[in-house]
Amino acid sequence: MEYVQERITTLHDFGDATPDAPINRATVVVPMTDREYRTPAAERVLSTLADIDPTRVIVALRTEPENVGAFNAWLDAFEPVETLWCDGPRLGALLAEHGLDGARGKGRDVWLALGVAALDSEYVVIHDADATSYSAAHVPRLLAPLAGDFGFVKGYYARVERNQLFGRLFRLFYVPLIRALADRHDAAILAYLDSFRYALAGEVALTADLARQLRVSREWGLEIDTLGAAFEGVGFAGTAQVDLGTHVHDHREVDGSAGLAAMSRAVGAAMFRAVEAHGVTPAYETLPARYETAARTLVDQYAADAAHNGLDYDRAAERDQASQYAAAIEPPGPDTRLPAWADTSLDPGRVRRAAREDLATATGAETAFDAKG
């Protein structure tokens, strides 16, 4: 146990207390795809949220039309869930009408849900549905600081499972990349990004006003986008991070279209957009080598920490993984982020209505999930 403070306020877990929180003024946004359908982790998350009873739980659902009926029937068992199907034809046409059609992914799903959530909630919590260690204390812990002096709250937690250290994309890509940048640039944005104990955690809480200011990447990179918006909107003084204990949830492979190496490109692009917007001009030609140097130092530190705690640790594999991530260090390319809700003419009320009409149409047919039994 420790009580170290960072540049941002760090709220520790000293004894499993659950603080008073404005749960009745908050909406919880939970993105889901087919991989969460009826999983034990998702069941635990939804059952726990039903017990906590926030104003609303919006499940931002990305799935094919033939699967919507079974998915929605499952979600209907958990109150107070509102299914926001993000792939229906009416919603697609509405987005196209406003020039907002394009790639679909987690960021786009969450962006749609944020617009709807901010219609009638003062606060918004965002988290995934894959934590088998999910606790009823998580939402109150994230929300409680918002009732005080803070506008943005990030969760952090340990990722130790199967006698190993996880959280690889954060440990082996994000942290050494930020440090390599900070070695050359004295910029407040870098100090801010380096203040979070688990910057890639998906668990955050924010005011509805800040939610309306988010520009969001359509696929991966959402976590960095929220940090960039929080830095601009509330800064160091308005930001807190909260200890959520130890998390156990799904892991991705490094390779593959949905693997960590692919994710590192999106995370890197989001990070470079954020730092460039605040005056940092990375030397992309030398940054990969400087990143790998920083990563090697961290690998040695992780190896020592693992040995100290009797954990298994493959130093060579971790170094190889960092070398793969180095390929993601390149200029970010065109900015295809969705606009802030505050800056678009799209009415989130119309988004909700279109999604509800799409859902009503889709749930009238037998589904592929039902056929699978």
Buried (B, 14 or more C-beta within 10 A) or exposed (E): EEEEEBBBBBBEBEEEEEBEBBBEBBBBBBBBBEEBBEBEBBBBBBBBBBEBEBBBBBBBBBBEBBBBBBBBBBBEEBEBBBBBBBBBEBBBEBBEEBEBBEEBBBBBBBBBBBBBBBBEBBBBBBBBBBBBBBBEBBBBBBBBBBBEEBBBBBBBBBBBBEEBBBBBBBBBBBBBBBBBBBEBBEBBBBBBBBBBBBBBBBBBBBBBBBBBBBBBBBBBBBBBBBBBBBBBBBBBEBBBBBBBBEBBBEBBEBEEEEBBBBBBBBBBBBBBBBBBBBEBEBEEEEBBEBBBEBBBEBBEEBBEEBEEEEBEBEEEEBBEBBBBBBEBBBEBEEEEBBBBBEEBEBBBEBBBBBBBBBBEBBBEEEBBBEEEE
